[in-house]
Amino acid sequence: MLRITKYMKPFLLMLLVSVGLLFVQADADLTLPDYMSRIVNVGIQQGGVESAVPEALRKSTMDRIFLFLPDGARAEVEAHYKLVGKYTAGYETYLQKYPVLAKEPVYVLTNADKKTVKQLDPIMGKGMLIVFGIEKIESNPAQAKQLMPNMGFDLSKLPPGTDLFALLAKMSASQRAQISTAINQRFATIGGEKAIVQAAAQAVKAEYDALGMNTSKIQSSYILHTGALMLLIALISVIATISVGYLAAKIAAGLGRDLRHFLFEKVMRFSGAEFDRFSTASLITRSTNDITQIQTAMMIMVRMVFYAPIIGIGAIIHALKKSPSMWWTIALAVIVLIGMIVTVFSIAVPKFKLIQMLIDKLNLIMRENLSGMMVVRAFSRQPNEEKRFDAANVDLTKTNLFVNRVFVVVMPVMMLILNGVTILILWVGAHQVAQSTMQVGDMIAFMQYAMQVVFAFLMLAMMFILFPRADVSANRVADVLDTDITILNPPQPRTFPAPFKPAIEFEQVSFRYPDAKEDMLHDINFSIQAGQTIGIMGTTGSGKSTLINLIPRFYDVTGGAIHIDGVDIREVPLEALRDRIGYVPQRSNLFAGTVESNLRYADEHADEATLRRALEVAQATEFIFSKPEGMRTEVSQGGINFSGGQRQRLTIARALIKRSPVYIFDECFSALDYKTDAQLRRALHGYLANRTIIIVSQRVATIKASDQIIVLDEGRVICKGTHHELMETCKVYREIALSQLKQEALL
C-alpha cells in the first residue's frame, strides 16, 4: 500500500479532518464509561453526593468536627465556610434552602470550585466520618468496637444516653489525639482517599437530611444531569462517526477513481514493449478487481486504522487510572490477541497473492473463450473448455475457502478472549470491591475499557484480513503505474519541415523485442519517395508487421534510424508523427457505438459528405446504406455484428477520413474478395493521390501495381523492386506469385 500513498495527496486535507474527527469520537467513546462509573459510584451508591465537603452543615455538626481537627485544618475550613444566622443578609433565601436554619445557625460553603473541594475533601471527609460514627455509637453503643476499635477504652460500656460529644469536649487534647489516632488507623483499612470520600458521602447525605434538604431530588438531579451529558457525548460520537464514514467513503472512492484514471492513462501510453509485460486479462483485473480491493480497504483503513490505536491506547490509559493493580488482565488479553493475529497474518498473506494470480488466470480463460467462441464451437471443444474453466474456478474457490476458514476462527477466538477477560475482571474486581480498594462503578468502567481494548484489536484484525489482499492489489497496480514508458516524446523536439514531404527512409534498421536473444529485423535499408506506393511481402514470421510498427513508433528501433522528410522520427513529438500517419491494423478494431461514431474516431469534426466519400472509397456504402439506420447503424463491441470483410472496409474508411500524408495498410485486405479488393485499390489510387502508401499483404494481386515491392525473409530484405523486376530476379517472390495466380495473369 505504501507504493500508492503518493496518489493520496489530493485527499490529504480530508484525511486530516477524518483523523481529527476520530480523535473527537474516541474521546467521546472513552468518556462514556467514566460517566457511567460516576452514575454507579456517585449517583447510586453515594446518593448523588460527589464529595465529602458538604455545601452546608449545622453549626452543631461543625463544632463537633472542630473537636478533632488540628488548628491549621480548622483555620482552613473556617476560611471557606461562613456562619449564617437569623440576622445574616439573605436569611429568607437560606431558610428556604435549609429549613433547619429556623432552629440553629448553619455553616455554608462560600467557594465550591474543584480546587477548594479537592483541598477540603480529606479534612472534611475524616471529620464527617468521625462525627457520623460517634453519632451511630450514641444511638447503638454495641457498634463502638466495630466502628472505632483500639481506642484504649470501650465506649459501649458507657451509660445509655451519654452525650459523647460533651464528654469528648471535656477531654484533654492528648486524649482526643489518642481517639484521632485510633480512628486514623481505621481509615487506613478503608483503602485511601477515594474510599474515605465515598464512605463520608453517607454522612454528608445524613447531614443534608438533618438540614431539611430533599436528598432524593439531589440524587435524581445528579443522575439525570450525568445521563444528559452522556446523551450529548453519545450524540457527538454519532455525528463524528457519520462524518468520518462519509469522508472515508469519499477518500476511498476518489482514490479508486484517480487510480483507474492514472492506470488507464498509463496503459494508453504503453508501447508494444510494455504490453509484452502485462497481459490484457491482467490489465483488466488490475483496473477493476484490484482497484476495488484497494478502495474497500482504504475506506475501512481511514475508519479503523487510526481509530483502533487511539481507542486502544486511550482505553488502556483510562483503565489503569481506574485500577492500576489490574493492568495484567488487559496485558494478558493483548498478548493472546497479538499472537493470534500474527499467526493468521502469516498464513493468509501468501494465499492472497495466489488468489489474485488465480483471478488473472480465470479472466484470461474467460476472455479467450468469449473472443474465440466460434472456434471453440467449430471444433466442438466446449467440454474441454468447460473443464479448463472449472479447473481454474475450483482452484480459486479452494484457495478462497481456505482463507475464509482461517478467518472464520478469528471471531470466535476474539469473543472467547473478550468473555474470558470479562470473567477475569469480574472475579478480580469483586475481591477488590469487597476489600474496599475499588468501587463498583470503577470495576464496571474498567471492564468496558478492557472491552474497548479488545475491540480495538478486533478492528485491527479486520484490517489484517483486508490489508494483505489490498496490499497485493496495490503492488499489482503500482507495478503498472511505475512502469517506465520506453517510447516518449524527445526532451528537445524537432518539427517536420514545411511543406511536409512524406518521404520515408530506413537506414540500417535493426530491431529486437524486449528480453529476446536475437534481433527480429536485421539491417533494413530502403527508401520510399513521397507519393509512392510500397508493397511489403514475405513469408509468415518474416517481420512484415514488426517493420511497419516501427514507423508510428509502436516500437522503437534498437539499431539504425527511420527518417520521414529527413527527420529522425525519434526527434519529433509522438502526436506530430502519428498525426501524419493513417494506420489500418491487421486486426479490425471497431468500438461499441454507431458506424458514424466509429468513422468520427479519426476526425470528430468531419462533415457528412466526407464520411460518405470515405465509405464509397472503402466499398462500404452498399452494406451500410442498405439498412434504414444508415450511418447510425449500431456497432456492437468489437464489431461482431459485421462480417470480417465489412469490418476491414469500415476500418479503412475510418483511416481515410483522417486524410494523412502517409498511409499504412497492414494485411487489411485479406478478408475481401478479389473483386472488392480490386475495386477498393482503384478507388484508393485516386483518393490518395500524392500520398505515401505502404501496403503489407500476402496477396500478389494487392501489391503488384506498387511502385516498389519489398520482400522480407527471416527479418532481412532479400529483394526489392517492381513486380516485373522481382518476377525475374527474386525466387521467393516468384514462388509466392506463381502459387497464387496463373502465369499469364502476371505478365
Secondary structure, 3 states (H helix, E strand, C coil): CHHHHHHHHHHHHHHHHHHHHHHHHHHHHHHHHHHHHHHHHHHHHCCCCCCCCCCEEEHHHHHHHHCCCCHHHHHHHHHHEEEECCCCCCHHHHHHHCHHHHCCCEEEECCCCHHHHHHHHHHHHHHHHHHHHHHHHHHCHHHHHHHCCCCCCCHHHCCCCCCHHHHHHHCCHHHHHHHHHHHHHHHHCCCCHHHHHHHHHHHHHHHHHHHCCCHHHHHHHHHHHHHHHHHHHHHHHHHHHHHHHHHHHHHHHHHHHHHHHHHHHHHHCCCHHHHCCCCHHHHHHHHHHHHHHHHHHHHHHHHHCCHHHHHHHHHHHHHHHHCHHHHHHHHHHHHHHHHHHHHHHHHHHHHHHHHHHHHHHHHHHHHHHHHCHHHHHHCCCHHHHHHHHHHHHHHHHHHHHHHHHHHHCHHHHHHHHHHHHHHHHHHHHHHHHHCCCCCHHHHHHHHHHHHHHHHHHHHHHHHHHHHHHHHHHHHHHHHHHCCCCCCCCCCCCCCCCCCCCCCEEEEEEEECCCCCCCCCEEEEEEEECCCCEEEEEECCCCCHHHHHHCCCCCCCCCEEEEEECCEEHHHCCHHHHHHCEEEECCCCCCCCEEHHHHHCCCCCCCCHHHHHHHHHHCCCHHHHHCCCCHHHCEECHHHCCCCHHHHHHHHHHHHHHCCCCEEEEECCCCCCCHHHHHHHHHHHHHHCCCCEEEEECCCHHHHCCCCEEEEEECCEEEEEECHHHHHHHCHHHHHHHHHHCCHHHHC
